[in-house]
Amino acid sequence: MALGIVNALEDQVLKQAVQRAKIQKKVTLHTLRHSFATHLLKNGTDLRYIQTLLGHNSSKTTEIYTHVSTKALRDIRSPLDKLNLGKDNEQK
């Protein structure tokens, strides 16, 4: 199949999926790919695996997805927070 036909089919399938999901925002295959990589990274997938999945030759290309948001930084909790070592436990 010619590349142009494949691209047209991909666009058509994506358009139908977006309509079925009732997504109002503009969605492209690039958006989907970027979201996929970002979610993998946020869920702890090693950047080298993401690089392989996306077919990137250079890790520099994949590092685009490593931009850290301020909200993500605020949401980080120390494992020590889960030990409940606060003042409430000192009285027990």
Secondary structure, 3 states (H helix, E strand, C coil): CCHHHHHHHHHHHHHHHHHHCCCCCCCCHHHHHHHHHHHHHHCCCCHHHHHHHHCCCCHHHHHHHHCCCHHHHHCCCCHHHHHCCCHHHHCC
